[in-house]
Amino acid sequence: MNKSLGFLAGEIFLGTLIALLSVATAFASYLGGVSDSKQNENEIHGMAALNDGNAEYLRTNQDITQDYNYFDNWYLNVDERPEIASYYEGNFSEALAAAIERDPDVIWDDQYYADMYADSDAYFEDSDAAFGVASQWDERGDQLQLVMLVMALGLAFAAWGSLMDKDSNMRVLFAIFGLIAFVAGVVIYFTMVPAVA
């Protein structure tokens, strides 16, 4: 092997390379664990919000059905029995009262349903956002696994190289492979591992 590359076979170089690769592998592993934890946390939050949204959606459907009944009974009694109509009118939801005030001829408009489903829609939006963040953490974790794999491979090369005879060409070759893996791992970390907002 070329004498100018002989410094790669030195114990100080290989020891430093092994230390750098060990720290980088451990660091990537730690960040991967953090990413998995954050992914899990956001998926649990997303599922909880989705469950709450479904429950709220079903409750809102019942409230809308109740509004239909109250409105029908109010309408049937408003002229002949105003005291009974008043009872039903007092039980209208805020959304129904607002819809009647907006336009008494078009009660069940889009705004009514938007108002009624506002809480469940907020839960669904929260759920979608949490699942989106979980997906970002998942992507980050996958790329960190790649960094860890490359660094661990470089560590194996450097470690094997350090066990070989000092004058062995294979020792220099393994040191070069370890150095290439370290550089590749750093490049992958800075160019392929996405940040999570």
N, CA and C of each residue as an Amber inpcrd file, in Angstrom:
protein
   591
   0.8570000  -1.1840000   0.0000000   0.0000000   0.0000000   0.0000000
   0.8940000   1.2350000   0.0000000   0.4110000   2.2920000  -0.5520000
   1.1630000   3.5430000  -0.6560000   1.6250000   4.0040000   0.7270000
   2.9400000   4.3890000   0.8250000   3.5210000   4.8150000   2.1110000
   2.8500000   6.0770000   2.6530000   2.3240000   6.9190000   1.7540000
   1.6840000   8.1550000   2.2150000   0.4100000   7.8670000   3.0050000
  -0.1370000   6.6600000   2.8400000  -1.3350000   6.2770000   3.5880000
  -0.9810000   5.4920000   4.8470000   0.2980000   5.3760000   5.1070000
   0.7410000   4.5930000   6.2630000   0.2210000   5.1080000   7.5880000
  -0.0140000   6.4380000   7.6800000  -0.5140000   6.9860000   8.9450000
  -1.8790000   6.3920000   9.3160000  -2.6080000   5.8770000   8.2990000
  -3.9100000   5.2710000   8.5710000  -3.7890000   3.9920000   9.3890000
  -2.6010000   3.3770000   9.3330000  -2.4020000   2.1410000  10.0920000
  -1.9520000   2.4170000  11.5210000  -1.6830000   3.6780000  11.8330000
  -1.2070000   4.0220000  13.1750000  -2.2620000   3.7810000  14.2430000
  -1.7770000   3.4530000  15.4250000  -2.6960000   3.1580000  16.5360000
  -3.4910000   4.3950000  16.9480000  -2.8700000   5.5510000  16.9030000
  -3.5740000   6.7720000  17.2990000  -4.7180000   7.0590000  16.3230000
  -4.4370000   6.9180000  15.0190000  -5.4800000   7.1720000  14.0290000
  -6.6220000   6.1770000  14.1950000  -6.2800000   4.8770000  14.2650000
  -7.3260000   3.8620000  14.3940000  -8.0840000   3.9990000  15.7090000
  -7.3690000   4.3120000  16.7860000  -8.0310000   4.5000000  18.0810000
  -9.0040000   5.6750000  18.0360000  -8.5540000   6.7700000  17.4110000
  -9.4210000   7.9420000  17.2810000 -10.6260000   7.6310000  16.4020000
 -10.3940000   6.9160000  15.3070000 -11.4820000   6.5520000  14.4040000
 -12.4960000   5.6530000  15.1070000 -11.9860000   4.6880000  15.8680000
 -12.8770000   3.7900000  16.6110000 -13.7020000   4.5930000  17.6260000
 -13.0550000   5.5140000  18.3130000 -13.7730000   6.3380000  19.2940000
 -14.8380000   7.1880000  18.6130000 -14.4830000   7.8280000  17.5000000
 -15.4540000   8.6650000  16.7820000 -16.6370000   7.8420000  16.2690000
 -16.3220000   6.6810000  15.7020000 -17.3860000   5.8220000  15.1780000
 -18.2670000   5.2910000  16.3090000 -17.6720000   4.9810000  17.4550000
 -18.4450000   4.4930000  18.6080000 -19.3990000   5.5680000  19.0990000
 -18.8760000   6.7830000  19.2590000 -19.7120000   7.8860000  19.7360000
 -20.8060000   8.2000000  18.7170000 -20.4550000   8.2380000  17.4430000
 -21.4400000   8.5500000  16.4000000 -22.5250000   7.4770000  16.3320000
 -22.1360000   6.2070000  16.4780000 -23.1150000   5.1120000  16.4660000
 -24.0600000   5.2370000  17.6580000 -23.4780000   5.4930000  18.8420000
 -24.3010000   5.6400000  20.0520000 -25.2240000   6.8550000  19.9300000
 -24.7100000   7.9530000  19.3770000 -25.5000000   9.1750000  19.2170000
 -26.6710000   8.9380000  18.2650000 -26.4010000   8.2780000  17.1330000
 -27.4700000   7.9810000  16.1680000 -28.5010000   7.0390000  16.7860000
 -28.0250000   6.0870000  17.5860000 -28.9340000   5.1590000  18.2540000
 -29.8230000   5.8960000  19.2540000 -29.2230000   6.8010000  20.0150000
 -29.9870000   7.5910000  20.9850000 -31.0430000   8.4420000  20.2790000
 -30.6350000   9.1480000  19.2200000 -31.5860000   9.9850000  18.4870000
 -32.6820000   9.1380000  17.8430000 -32.3150000   7.9340000  17.3980000
 -33.3240000   7.0240000  16.8420000 -34.3350000   6.6140000  17.8980000
 -33.8530000   6.3640000  19.1190000 -34.7570000   6.0300000  20.2150000
 -35.6870000   7.1860000  20.5550000 -35.1420000   8.4030000  20.5470000
 -35.9630000   9.5980000  20.7960000 -37.0270000   9.7240000  19.7050000
 -36.6240000   9.4910000  18.4580000 -37.5780000   9.5790000  17.3400000
 -38.6940000   8.5500000  17.4910000 -38.3340000   7.3290000  17.8700000
 -39.3540000   6.2930000  18.0620000 -40.3180000   6.6800000  19.1800000
 -39.7610000   7.2380000  20.2460000 -40.5930000   7.6600000  21.3750000
 -41.5550000   8.7760000  20.9660000 -41.0360000   9.7650000  20.2220000
 -41.8780000  10.8770000  19.7690000 -42.9390000  10.3940000  18.7750000
 -42.5450000   9.4600000  17.9170000 -43.5150000   8.9000000  16.9710000
 -44.6460000   8.2200000  17.7390000 -44.2700000   7.4130000  18.7150000
 -45.2470000   6.6980000  19.5310000 -46.1610000   7.6710000  20.2670000
 -45.5650000   8.6930000  20.8590000 -46.3190000   9.7050000  21.6100000
 -47.3560000  10.3920000  20.7150000 -46.9450000  10.7600000  19.5030000
 -47.8640000  11.4420000  18.5900000 -48.9290000  10.4960000  18.0340000
 -48.5790000   9.2330000  17.8200000 -49.5810000   8.2750000  17.3570000
 -50.6370000   8.0320000  18.4290000 -50.2000000   7.9400000  19.6900000
 -51.1550000   7.7550000  20.7860000 -52.0690000   8.9790000  20.8920000
 -51.4590000  10.1720000  20.7850000 -52.2670000  11.4050000  20.8250000
 -53.2490000  11.4370000  19.6540000 -52.7790000  11.0420000  18.4750000
 -53.6450000  11.0210000  17.2900000 -54.8050000  10.0540000  17.4540000
 -54.5250000   8.8640000  18.0130000 -55.6010000   7.8860000  18.2250000
 -56.5980000   8.3810000  19.2640000 -56.0800000   9.0130000  20.3330000
 -56.9780000   9.5370000  21.3710000 -57.8810000  10.6270000  20.7880000
 -57.2980000  11.5320000  20.0040000 -58.0910000  12.6060000  19.3950000
 -59.0990000  12.0380000  18.3990000 -58.6900000  10.9930000  17.6730000
 -59.6080000  10.3590000  16.7210000 -60.7830000   9.7150000  17.4570000
 -60.4950000   9.0280000  18.5620000 -61.5690000   8.4220000  19.3580000
 -62.5040000   9.4880000  19.9190000 -61.9150000  10.5710000  20.4440000
 -62.7390000  11.6670000  20.9690000 -63.5780000  12.2940000  19.8550000
 -62.9720000  12.4350000  18.6800000 -63.6950000  12.9960000  17.5440000
 -64.8640000  12.1180000  17.1300000 -64.6460000  10.8020000  17.1110000
 -65.7350000   9.8860000  16.7580000 -66.8600000   9.9460000  17.7870000
 -66.4850000   9.9810000  19.0660000 -67.5010000  10.0710000  20.1260000
 -68.2830000  11.3840000  20.0140000 -67.5630000  12.4690000  19.7610000
 -68.2140000  13.7800000  19.6360000 -69.1100000  13.8160000  18.4010000
 -68.6610000  13.1690000  17.3250000 -69.4520000  13.1140000  16.0890000
 -70.7820000  12.3940000  16.3350000 -70.7040000  11.2600000  17.0520000
 -71.9260000  10.5050000  17.3570000 -72.8500000  11.3080000  18.2740000
 -72.2730000  11.9890000  19.2630000 -73.0810000  12.8170000  20.1580000
 -73.7550000  13.9420000  19.3860000 -73.0130000  14.5400000  18.4410000
 -73.5660000  15.6220000  17.6360000 -74.7140000  15.1230000  16.7640000
 -74.5780000  13.9090000  16.2240000 -75.6780000  13.3360000  15.4430000
 -76.9470000  13.2280000  16.2860000 -76.7810000  12.8340000  17.5350000
 -77.9360000  12.7550000  18.4360000 -78.5180000  14.1450000  18.7000000
 -77.6180000  15.1270000  18.8770000 -78.0840000  16.5010000  19.1050000
 -78.8450000  17.0400000  17.8970000 -78.3690000  16.7140000  16.7020000
 -79.0510000  17.1700000  15.4830000 -80.4300000  16.5170000  15.3760000
 -80.4870000  15.2230000  15.6800000 -81.7810000  14.5280000  15.6640000
 -82.7340000  15.1690000  16.6710000 -82.1920000  15.5030000  17.8320000
 -82.9980000  16.1660000  18.8600000 -83.4840000  17.5350000  18.3580000
 -82.6010000  18.2710000  17.6790000 -83.0040000  19.5610000  17.0950000
 -84.1490000  19.3860000  16.0940000 -84.0350000  18.3480000  15.2520000
 -85.1100000  18.0760000  14.2910000 -86.4380000  17.8770000  15.0340000
 -86.3900000  17.0680000  16.0850000 -87.6170000  16.7830000  16.8510000
 -88.1630000  18.0410000  17.5230000 -87.2590000  18.8010000  18.1540000
 -87.7030000  20.0280000  18.8180000 -88.3010000  21.0040000  17.8070000
 -87.6370000  21.1320000  16.6840000 -88.1360000  22.0700000  15.6680000
 -89.5040000  21.6260000  15.1340000 -89.6420000  20.3270000  14.8410000
 -90.9280000  19.8220000  14.3410000 -92.0490000  20.0810000  15.3500000
 -91.7750000  19.7750000  16.6220000 -92.7960000  19.9850000  17.6580000
 -93.0910000  21.4740000  17.8590000 -92.0550000  22.2940000  17.7640000
 -92.2660000  23.7440000  17.8550000 -93.1440000  24.2140000  16.6940000
 -92.8010000  23.7790000  15.4930000 -93.5220000  24.2000000  14.2920000
 -94.9960000  23.7830000  14.3460000 -95.2570000  22.5780000  14.8570000
 -96.6310000  22.0700000  14.9380000 -97.4670000  22.8170000  15.9720000
 -96.8090000  23.4020000  16.9690000 -97.5320000  24.0220000  18.0690000
 -97.4630000  25.5480000  18.0990000 -96.6580000  26.1520000  17.2690000
 -96.4010000  27.5810000  17.3830000 -97.6610000  28.4400000  17.2250000
 -98.5860000  28.0290000  16.3960000 -99.7840000  28.8400000  16.1630000
-100.9040000  28.5240000  17.1580000-101.1440000  27.2430000  17.4260000
-102.2950000  26.8530000  18.2370000-101.9750000  26.7310000  19.7310000
-100.7560000  26.3100000  20.0540000-100.3930000  26.1280000  21.4670000
 -99.0240000  26.7680000  21.7260000 -98.9780000  28.0750000  21.8190000
 -97.6950000  28.7830000  21.9380000 -96.9110000  28.4240000  23.2000000
 -97.6050000  28.0420000  24.2860000 -96.8730000  27.6820000  25.5090000
 -96.0760000  26.3900000  25.3110000 -96.6580000  25.4320000  24.5670000
 -95.9340000  24.1820000  24.2600000 -94.8040000  24.4880000  23.2720000
 -95.0970000  25.3230000  22.2830000 -94.0680000  25.7070000  21.3150000
 -92.9080000  26.3990000  22.0140000 -93.2210000  27.2030000  23.0060000
 -92.1780000  27.9120000  23.7480000 -91.2450000  26.9410000  24.4780000
 -91.8400000  25.8620000  25.0030000 -91.0210000  24.8360000  25.6710000
 -90.0030000  24.2420000  24.6840000 -90.4680000  23.8700000  23.5090000
 -89.5640000  23.2740000  22.5110000 -88.5370000  24.2830000  22.0210000
 -88.9830000  25.5170000  21.8510000 -88.0570000  26.5530000  21.3890000
 -86.9380000  26.7760000  22.4110000 -87.2750000  26.6650000  23.6770000
 -86.2640000  26.8330000  24.7340000 -85.2140000  25.7320000  24.7410000
 -85.5170000  24.6170000  24.0870000 -84.5780000  23.4930000  24.0290000
 -83.7660000  23.4500000  22.7300000 -83.9770000  24.4240000  21.8430000
 -83.1800000  24.4710000  20.6080000 -81.7010000  24.5990000  20.9700000
 -80.8810000  23.9820000  20.1770000 -79.4320000  24.1930000  20.3500000
 -79.0860000  25.6160000  19.9280000 -77.9290000  26.0830000  20.3350000
 -77.4900000  27.4240000  19.9360000 -77.3800000  27.5260000  18.4190000
 -76.9060000  26.4470000  17.7990000 -76.7390000  26.4460000  16.3410000
 -78.0860000  26.5670000  15.6400000 -79.1050000  25.8750000  16.1770000
 -80.4360000  25.9470000  15.5620000 -81.0300000  27.3450000  15.7540000
 -80.9020000  27.8950000  16.9490000 -81.4150000  29.2470000  17.2030000
 -80.7360000  30.2540000  16.2830000 -79.4230000  30.1030000  16.0970000
 -78.6900000  31.0140000  15.2090000 -79.1130000  30.8340000  13.7630000
 -79.4060000  29.5880000  13.3580000 -79.8360000  29.3240000  11.9770000
 -81.1880000  29.9660000  11.7080000 -82.0950000  29.8770000  12.6680000
 -83.4230000  30.4890000  12.5010000 -83.2930000  32.0020000  12.4250000
 -82.4180000  32.5330000  13.2470000 -82.2030000  33.9810000  13.2270000
 -81.5830000  34.4320000  11.9040000 -80.6960000  33.6180000  11.3350000
 -80.0520000  33.9630000  10.0570000 -81.0770000  34.0050000   8.9350000
 -81.8570000  32.9100000   8.8360000 -82.8390000  32.8230000   7.7490000
 -83.8980000  31.7930000   8.1420000 -85.0750000  32.2390000   8.5570000
 -86.1030000  31.2920000   9.0100000 -86.6050000  30.3570000   7.9110000
 -86.3210000  30.6960000   6.6590000 -86.7730000  29.8380000   5.5560000
 -85.7580000  28.7440000   5.2100000 -84.5150000  28.9540000   5.5870000
 -83.4630000  27.9540000   5.2930000 -82.7530000  27.6370000   6.6110000
 -83.3320000  26.7340000   7.3520000 -82.8260000  26.4730000   8.6990000
 -81.6280000  25.5220000   8.6850000 -81.7600000  24.4390000   7.9630000
 -80.7260000  23.3990000   8.0010000 -79.6570000  23.6930000   6.9400000
 -79.0140000  24.8320000   7.0760000 -78.0050000  25.2370000   6.0960000
 -76.6180000  24.6880000   6.4750000 -75.6660000  24.9410000   5.6090000
 -74.2980000  24.4400000   5.8450000 -73.7100000  25.0010000   7.1320000
 -74.0450000  26.2480000   7.4300000 -73.5060000  26.8720000   8.6400000
 -73.9980000  26.1660000   9.9000000 -75.2570000  25.7240000   9.8720000
 -75.8060000  24.9850000  11.0160000 -74.9790000  23.7340000  11.2740000
 -74.7450000  22.9680000  10.2090000 -73.9970000  21.7150000  10.3760000
 -72.5390000  21.9890000  10.7450000 -71.9660000  23.0310000  10.1860000
 -70.5800000  23.3920000  10.5350000 -70.4810000  23.7440000  12.0160000
 -71.4890000  24.4940000  12.5060000 -71.4960000  24.8570000  13.9250000
 -71.6590000  23.6180000  14.8070000 -72.5550000  22.7310000  14.4010000
 -72.8200000  21.5400000  15.2090000 -71.6190000  20.5890000  15.2370000
 -70.9440000  20.4610000  14.1010000 -69.8190000  19.5150000  14.0230000
 -68.4680000  20.1710000  14.3350000 -68.4800000  21.4020000  14.8040000
 -67.2140000  22.1250000  15.0370000 -66.3020000  21.3900000  16.0140000
 -66.8630000  20.8700000  17.0930000 -66.0200000  20.1870000  18.0930000
 -65.4260000  18.8950000  17.5380000 -66.2430000  18.0970000  16.8770000
 -65.7150000  16.8420000  16.3270000 -64.7040000  17.1210000  15.2220000
 -64.9620000  18.1490000  14.4060000 -64.0000000  18.5070000  13.3580000
 -62.6660000  18.9490000  13.9530000 -62.7300000  19.6650000  15.0770000
 -61.4840000  20.0960000  15.7390000 -60.6960000  18.8900000  16.2200000
 -61.3910000  17.9020000  16.7680000 -60.7050000  16.6700000  17.1900000
 -60.0790000  15.9630000  15.9900000 -60.8140000  15.8820000  14.8850000
 -60.2900000  15.2050000  13.6940000 -59.0680000  15.9330000  13.1340000
 -59.1070000  17.2570000  13.1470000 -57.9490000  18.0330000  12.6760000
 -56.7470000  17.8210000  13.5880000 -57.0010000  17.7830000  14.8840000
 -55.9320000  17.5260000  15.8490000 -55.3350000  16.1380000  15.6250000
 -56.2070000  15.1760000  15.3630000 -55.7550000  13.8080000  15.0960000
 -54.8910000  13.7430000  13.8390000 -55.3670000  14.3890000  12.7680000
 -54.5980000  14.3980000  11.5120000 -53.2290000  15.0430000  11.7110000
 -53.2050000  16.1420000  12.4650000 -51.9340000  16.8300000  12.7160000
 -50.9870000  15.9380000  13.5030000 -51.5070000  15.2440000  14.5170000
 -50.6590000  14.3620000  15.3340000 -50.1200000  13.2030000  14.5040000
 -50.9680000  12.6210000  13.6530000 -50.4980000  11.5280000  12.7900000
 -49.4580000  12.0320000  11.7880000 -49.6250000  13.2670000  11.3210000
 -48.6320000  13.8480000  10.4060000 -47.2810000  14.0180000  11.0810000
 -47.2890000  14.4980000  12.3260000 -46.0380000  14.6600000  13.0770000
 -45.4180000  13.2960000  13.3660000 -46.2560000  12.3170000  13.6990000
 -45.7570000  10.9560000  13.9490000 -45.0630000  10.4030000  12.7110000
 -45.6280000  10.6790000  11.5500000 -45.0220000  10.2300000  10.2910000
 -43.6570000  10.8910000  10.0690000 -43.5460000  12.1710000  10.4200000
 -42.2580000  12.8650000  10.2910000 -41.2100000  12.2440000  11.2260000
 -41.6220000  11.9410000  12.4620000 -40.6880000  11.3010000  13.3990000
 -40.2870000   9.9130000  12.8990000 -41.2360000   9.2100000  12.2670000
 -40.9430000   7.8850000  11.7210000 -39.8820000   7.9810000  10.6250000
 -40.0480000   8.9580000   9.7340000 -39.0700000   9.1620000   8.6560000
 -37.7040000   9.5140000   9.2310000 -37.6860000  10.3650000  10.2460000
 -36.4190000  10.7320000  10.8920000 -35.7650000   9.4970000  11.5080000
 -36.5760000   8.7000000  12.1910000 -36.0500000   7.4840000  12.8170000
 -35.4630000   6.5120000  11.8010000 -36.1390000   6.3810000  10.6420000
 -35.6360000   5.4860000   9.5910000 -34.2720000   5.9510000   9.0830000
 -34.1270000   7.2540000   8.8660000 -32.8450000   7.7650000   8.3700000
 -31.7470000   7.6550000   9.4350000 -32.1180000   7.8170000  10.6930000
 -31.1310000   7.6450000  11.7670000 -30.6800000   6.1940000  11.8720000
 -31.5790000   5.2740000  11.5620000 -31.1880000   3.8590000  11.5220000
 -30.1350000   3.6340000  10.4370000 -30.3000000   4.3150000   9.3100000
 -29.3160000   4.2100000   8.2350000 -27.9700000   4.7670000   8.6920000
 -27.9880000   5.9220000   9.3670000 -26.7480000   6.5040000   9.9000000
 -26.0870000   5.5190000  10.8570000 -26.8820000   4.9470000  11.7470000
 -26.3420000   4.0020000  12.7200000 -25.7430000   2.7790000  12.0280000
 -26.4090000   2.2820000  11.0040000 -25.9070000   1.1200000  10.2660000
 -24.5630000   1.4230000   9.6100000 -24.4610000   2.5700000   8.9570000
 -23.2160000   2.9430000   8.2780000 -22.0880000   3.1360000   9.2890000
 -22.3840000   3.8090000  10.4090000 -21.3700000   4.0280000  11.4420000
 -20.9310000   2.7100000  12.0790000 -21.8810000   1.8160000  12.3180000
 -21.5450000   0.5160000  12.9120000 -20.6890000  -0.3100000  11.9550000
 -20.9830000  -0.2160000  10.6770000 -20.1740000  -0.9170000   9.6750000
 -18.7470000  -0.3670000   9.6680000 -18.6450000   0.9700000   9.7120000
 -17.3210000   1.5880000   9.7850000 -16.5900000   1.1940000  11.0470000
 -17.2950000   1.0910000  12.1610000 -16.7050000   0.6730000  13.4260000
 -16.1570000  -0.7440000  13.3260000 -16.9010000  -1.6040000  12.6740000
 -16.4330000  -2.9860000  12.4890000 -15.1550000  -3.0180000  11.6510000
 -15.1120000  -2.2350000  10.5780000 -13.8990000  -2.1820000   9.7490000
 -12.7100000  -1.6690000  10.5560000 -12.9170000  -0.5790000  11.2790000
 -11.8130000   0.0030000  12.0540000 -11.3480000  -0.9480000  13.1480000
 -12.2950000  -1.6120000  13.7890000 -11.9300000  -2.5510000  14.8520000
 -11.1420000  -3.7310000  14.2980000 -11.5890000  -4.2740000  13.1890000
 -10.8510000  -5.3830000  12.5700000  -9.4720000  -4.9140000  12.1110000
  -9.4240000  -3.7330000  11.5480000  -8.1280000  -3.2000000  11.1150000
  -7.1680000  -3.0610000  12.2750000  -7.6600000  -2.6540000  13.4390000
  -6.7820000  -2.4660000  14.6030000  -6.2200000  -3.7770000  15.1260000
  -6.8710000  -4.8880000  14.8000000  -6.4070000  -6.2010000  15.2550000
  -5.3390000  -6.7990000  14.3410000  -5.1750000  -6.2380000  13.1670000
  -4.2130000  -6.7780000  12.1960000  -2.8120000  -6.2450000  12.4620000
  -1.8630000  -6.9200000  11.8470000  -0.4660000  -6.5190000  11.9860000
  -0.2830000  -5.0980000  11.4700000   0.5760000  -4.3280000  12.1570000
   0.7690000  -2.9130000  11.8400000   1.2550000  -2.6840000  10.4110000
   1.9920000  -3.6220000   9.8660000   2.5380000  -3.4770000   8.5080000
   1.6240000  -4.0670000   7.4410000   0.4600000  -4.5540000   7.8370000
  -0.4540000  -5.2070000   6.8940000  -1.1630000  -4.1720000   6.0200000
  -1.1960000  -4.4770000   4.7300000  -1.9430000  -3.6230000   3.8050000
  -3.4420000  -3.6550000   4.1170000  -3.9170000  -4.7620000   4.6440000
  -5.3300000  -4.8960000   4.9940000  -5.7020000  -3.9400000   6.1380000
  -4.7460000  -3.7090000   7.0390000  -4.9940000  -2.7760000   8.1420000
  -5.2890000  -1.3740000   7.5840000  -4.4920000  -0.9520000   6.6210000
  -4.7020000   0.3530000   5.9880000  -6.0300000   0.3600000   5.2250000
  -6.3070000  -0.7190000   4.4910000  -7.5490000  -0.8130000   3.7230000
  -8.7770000  -0.7400000   4.6420000  -8.7240000  -1.4730000   5.7600000
  -9.8470000  -1.4560000   6.6940000  -9.9870000  -0.0770000   7.3460000
  -8.8760000   0.5840000   7.5990000  -8.9170000   1.9440000   8.1580000
  -9.5740000   2.9010000   7.1590000  -9.2400000   2.7220000   5.8610000
  -9.8560000   3.5560000   4.8210000 -11.3580000   3.3050000   4.7650000
 -11.7590000   2.0310000   4.8200000 -13.1930000   1.7070000   4.8120000
 -13.8950000   2.3200000   6.0270000 -13.2450000   2.2540000   7.1800000
 -13.8260000   2.8420000   8.3960000 -13.9770000   4.3490000   8.2610000
 -12.9470000   5.0050000   7.6890000 -12.9980000   6.4500000   7.4950000
 -14.0890000   6.8250000   6.4940000 -14.1950000   6.0670000   5.4110000
 -15.2380000   6.3220000   4.4080000 -16.6230000   6.1810000   5.0530000
 -16.7830000   5.1440000   5.8730000 -18.0810000   4.9380000   6.5330000
 -18.4010000   6.0970000   7.4740000 -17.3820000   6.5880000   8.1890000
 -17.6090000   7.7210000   9.0960000 -18.0580000   8.9550000   8.3220000
 -17.3450000   9.2600000   7.2500000 -17.6930000  10.4250000   6.4220000
 -19.0820000  10.2410000   5.8130000 -19.3700000   9.0330000   5.3170000
 -20.6830000   8.7620000   4.7160000 -21.7880000   8.9320000   5.7570000
 -21.5510000   8.4520000   6.9750000 -22.5370000   8.5920000   8.0360000
 -22.8180000  10.0480000   8.3730000 -21.7560000  10.8600000   8.4360000
 -21.9120000  12.2870000   8.7190000 -22.6840000  12.9640000   7.5900000
 -22.3480000  12.6260000   6.3490000 -23.0450000  13.2130000   5.1930000
 -24.5230000  12.8260000   5.2090000 -24.8070000  11.5450000   5.4720000
 -26.2060000  11.0930000   5.5270000 -26.9490000  11.8350000   6.6320000
 -26.3010000  12.0050000   7.7880000 -26.9520000  12.6890000   8.9040000
 -27.3370000  14.1230000   8.5350000 -26.4290000  14.8270000   7.9120000
 -26.6860000  16.2310000   7.6150000 -27.5120000  16.4630000   6.3460000
 -27.5940000  15.4810000   5.4700000 -28.3170000  15.7020000   4.2210000
 -29.6210000  14.9050000   4.1130000 -29.7370000  13.8100000   4.8450000
 -30.9030000  12.9470000   4.6610000 -31.8030000  12.8160000   5.8830000
 -31.2960000  13.1580000   7.0530000 -32.1120000  13.0370000   8.2690000
 -32.9490000  14.2970000   8.3990000 -34.2710000  14.1640000   8.2420000
 -35.1200000  15.3710000   8.2790000 -35.3170000  15.8850000   9.7080000
 -35.4460000  17.1840000   9.8120000 -35.8030000  17.7870000  11.1020000
 -37.3160000  17.7380000  11.2260000 -37.7930000  17.6560000  12.4460000
 -39.2410000  17.6410000  12.7050000 -39.6370000  18.9740000  13.3060000
 -40.6170000  19.6160000  12.6760000 -41.0570000  20.9490000  13.1520000
 -41.7320000  20.8260000  14.5000000
